[in-house]
Amino acid sequence: MTSDVHADVRVRESGQWAGYATAACAFLFALISFYWGFGGTFALDTVGREAVELIEAGDVGIYIAVWFAGLVKAAGGVLALALVQPWGRRYLRHWMLLLGGWGGAAVLILYGAAQIGIQLMVRAGILVPPGDMDWRGFYGHLYLWDPWFIVWGILMAITAFYYTRNARRRRAQESAPA
């Protein structure tokens, strides 16, 4: 029983929970892209009418785009795991993990926030949408896809924070006199 409690405390203090949550978010996001890459169309209309039309037409470019997006998202999941697993420090340099973690968090949060900001300006009447606006895609991005980027980015920032803190602790322990 006490070993379970100590293990739980270590996971919380090390931030592994954040890395696993970030990876889960990224892998789920990637899975959806791969589903579309295999020709699936469920919920594709929430991305936009044009995406549906391109998939239905068998356009090679859209397939390349969704597969590339899926691979990038999966790479984000691997990065999250690398930040909390020993193999990450073994195979990647410290600066790569810092840049990937903090940079990825910033890009994800800023992208999601910028998209939602623009969409909210449309909803508030500050920006006028085109007459042929794809409202299904608009609301799909506003309520589903773009908030997911922000959640993923916040989780990545938490993971990067724990990685940074744990790296400082490791360096302090290594340089402490024996």
C-alpha positions as CSV (number, residue, x, y, z in Angstrom):
1,M,0.0,0.0,0.0
2,T,2.7,2.5,0.9
3,S,4.7,1.8,-2.2
4,D,1.5,2.6,-4.3
5,V,1.2,5.9,-2.4
6,H,4.9,6.7,-3.0
7,A,4.6,5.8,-6.7
8,D,1.6,8.1,-7.0
9,V,3.4,11.0,-5.3
10,R,6.4,10.5,-7.6
11,V,4.2,10.6,-10.7
12,R,2.5,13.8,-9.5
13,E,5.8,15.5,-8.5
14,S,7.6,14.5,-11.7
15,G,4.7,15.7,-13.9
16,Q,4.5,12.4,-15.7
17,W,0.7,12.7,-15.5
18,A,0.9,15.9,-17.6
19,G,3.1,14.2,-20.2
20,Y,0.7,11.3,-20.5
21,A,-2.3,13.6,-20.8
22,T,-0.5,15.7,-23.4
23,A,0.4,12.6,-25.4
24,A,-3.1,11.2,-25.1
25,C,-4.5,14.5,-26.5
26,A,-2.0,14.5,-29.3
27,F,-2.5,10.9,-30.2
28,L,-6.3,11.2,-30.2
29,F,-6.0,14.3,-32.4
30,A,-3.6,12.4,-34.8
31,L,-6.0,9.4,-34.9
32,I,-8.7,11.6,-36.2
33,S,-6.4,12.8,-39.0
34,F,-5.4,9.3,-39.9
35,Y,-9.1,8.2,-40.0
36,W,-9.7,11.0,-42.5
37,G,-6.5,10.0,-44.3
38,F,-8.0,6.5,-44.8
39,G,-11.0,8.2,-46.4
40,G,-13.3,8.5,-43.4
41,T,-15.7,11.4,-43.5
42,F,-17.4,11.3,-40.0
43,A,-17.2,14.8,-38.5
44,L,-15.1,16.0,-41.4
45,D,-17.8,18.6,-42.2
46,T,-16.8,20.3,-38.8
47,V,-13.5,21.1,-40.4
48,G,-15.0,22.6,-43.5
49,R,-17.1,22.0,-46.5
50,E,-14.0,22.2,-48.8
51,A,-12.3,19.3,-46.9
52,V,-15.4,17.1,-47.5
53,E,-15.5,18.0,-51.1
54,L,-11.8,17.3,-51.6
55,I,-12.0,13.9,-49.8
56,E,-15.1,12.9,-51.8
57,A,-13.4,13.9,-55.0
58,G,-10.4,11.7,-54.0
59,D,-8.0,14.7,-54.2
60,V,-4.5,13.5,-53.5
61,G,-3.5,16.8,-51.9
62,I,-6.0,16.6,-49.1
63,Y,-4.9,13.1,-48.3
64,I,-1.3,14.2,-48.1
65,A,-2.3,17.2,-45.9
66,V,-4.3,15.1,-43.4
67,W,-1.6,12.4,-43.3
68,F,1.1,15.1,-42.7
69,A,-1.1,16.7,-40.0
70,G,-1.6,13.3,-38.4
71,L,2.2,12.7,-38.4
72,V,2.9,16.1,-36.9
73,K,0.3,15.5,-34.1
74,A,1.7,12.1,-33.4
75,A,5.2,13.6,-33.2
76,G,3.8,16.0,-30.6
77,G,2.6,13.0,-28.6
78,V,6.1,11.4,-28.8
79,L,7.6,14.8,-27.7
80,A,5.3,14.9,-24.7
81,L,6.4,11.4,-23.7
82,A,10.1,12.3,-24.3
83,L,9.7,15.1,-21.8
84,V,8.7,12.8,-19.0
85,Q,10.5,9.5,-19.8
86,P,14.2,8.7,-19.3
87,W,14.6,7.7,-23.0
88,G,13.8,11.3,-24.0
89,R,16.9,12.6,-22.2
90,R,18.9,9.7,-23.6
91,Y,18.0,10.3,-27.3
92,L,17.4,14.0,-27.4
93,R,19.5,16.9,-26.1
94,H,18.2,19.1,-23.3
95,W,17.9,22.2,-25.5
96,M,15.8,20.1,-28.0
97,L,13.4,19.1,-25.3
98,L,13.1,22.6,-23.9
99,L,12.6,24.1,-27.4
100,G,10.1,21.4,-28.4
101,G,8.2,21.6,-25.2
102,W,7.9,25.3,-24.7
103,G,7.9,26.1,-28.4
104,G,5.2,23.6,-29.1
105,A,3.1,24.9,-26.2
106,A,3.4,28.5,-27.4
107,V,2.5,27.6,-31.0
108,L,-0.5,25.5,-30.0
109,I,-1.9,28.0,-27.6
110,L,-1.3,31.0,-29.9
111,Y,-2.7,29.2,-32.9
112,G,-5.9,28.2,-31.0
113,A,-6.3,31.6,-29.4
114,A,-5.8,33.5,-32.6
115,Q,-8.4,31.3,-34.4
116,I,-10.9,31.6,-31.6
117,G,-10.3,35.4,-31.4
118,I,-11.1,35.8,-35.0
119,Q,-14.1,33.6,-34.8
120,L,-15.4,35.6,-31.8
121,M,-14.9,38.8,-33.7
122,V,-17.2,37.3,-36.4
123,R,-19.8,36.3,-33.8
124,A,-19.6,39.8,-32.3
125,G,-20.1,41.4,-35.7
126,I,-16.7,43.1,-35.7
127,L,-15.7,41.1,-38.8
128,V,-18.1,40.4,-41.6
129,P,-18.0,36.8,-42.9
130,P,-18.3,36.1,-46.6
131,G,-21.8,35.5,-47.9
132,D,-21.1,31.8,-48.6
133,M,-19.7,31.2,-45.1
134,D,-19.5,27.5,-44.2
135,W,-21.2,27.9,-40.8
136,R,-20.9,24.1,-39.9
137,G,-17.1,24.3,-40.3
138,F,-17.0,27.7,-38.6
139,Y,-18.7,26.3,-35.5
140,G,-16.8,23.1,-35.7
141,H,-13.6,25.1,-35.3
142,L,-15.0,27.5,-32.7
143,Y,-16.3,24.9,-30.4
144,L,-14.2,21.8,-31.1
145,W,-11.0,21.9,-33.0
146,D,-9.5,25.3,-32.0
147,P,-10.2,24.8,-28.2
148,W,-8.5,21.4,-28.6
149,F,-5.3,23.2,-29.7
150,I,-5.5,25.4,-26.6
151,V,-6.1,22.4,-24.2
152,W,-3.2,20.5,-25.9
153,G,-1.0,23.6,-25.7
154,I,-1.7,24.1,-22.0
155,L,-1.0,20.5,-21.3
156,M,2.3,20.8,-23.2
157,A,3.2,23.9,-21.2
158,I,2.5,22.0,-17.9
159,T,4.6,19.1,-19.2
160,A,7.4,21.5,-20.3
161,F,7.3,23.2,-16.9
162,Y,7.7,19.9,-15.1
163,Y,10.5,18.9,-17.5
164,T,12.3,22.2,-16.8
165,R,11.9,21.9,-13.0
166,N,13.0,18.2,-13.0
167,A,16.0,19.0,-15.2
168,R,17.1,21.7,-12.8
169,R,16.7,19.3,-9.8
170,R,18.8,16.7,-11.6
171,R,21.6,19.2,-12.4
172,A,21.6,20.5,-8.8
173,Q,21.9,16.9,-7.5
174,E,24.7,16.1,-9.9
175,S,26.7,19.2,-9.0
176,A,26.1,18.8,-5.2
177,P,29.2,17.6,-3.3
178,A,29.0,14.0,-2.3
